Amino acid sequence: MAWNVEKCEVGVESKLGLVQPATKFCADEAIEALKAGKVIAVPTDTLYGFACDACSSEAVNRIYEIKGRKHTSPLAICVGDVPDVKRFAVTDHLPHGLLDSLLPGPVTVILGRGLDSIGVRVPDSDFIRIIARGAESALALTSANVSGQPSSVSIKDFENLWEHCAYVYDGGVLPAGRGGSTVVDLNKPGKYKILRPGR
């Protein structure tokens, strides 16, 4: 596969999907796909993930279908920058600087949102942060695999699912291993609980 780094050109096109490099030169097409309600596959700082506009119920449902995931298992959202977290979750009870010390990074923070709670990520990965900023919305984000199967650290790991994506963005083999993000519940003032250790 040869990538043109000056502009986004097709690297691999097959009946299974469209693969592009995960570079800033391909961010505009990713943003357009998200705004059109499509699902894309992207590298993060932990694993490859499926992403879509979190405000598009059709796109979110598509991710559940692709993964074979029960709707009772909520998806996390991803935002481009730490200050964006407060647009989608309650953060007033957190000590000053706490989110900045955790994010961006391989952490999902669980925060309140109305009567419910929501997992929020700001991955330490330029490509997904660029497209989250450009989409001007939260992205629904979950691992790129069928539920219950091993997580993906390269695009080859989920090649059988490419056909369900508008684009698959290749960031190479991710060094984190198959560990996802650490999930930390920050709902209760003055307390935290690690729900899942990650990488």
Disulfide bonds with the S-S distance in Angstrom:
Cys8-Cys26 1.97
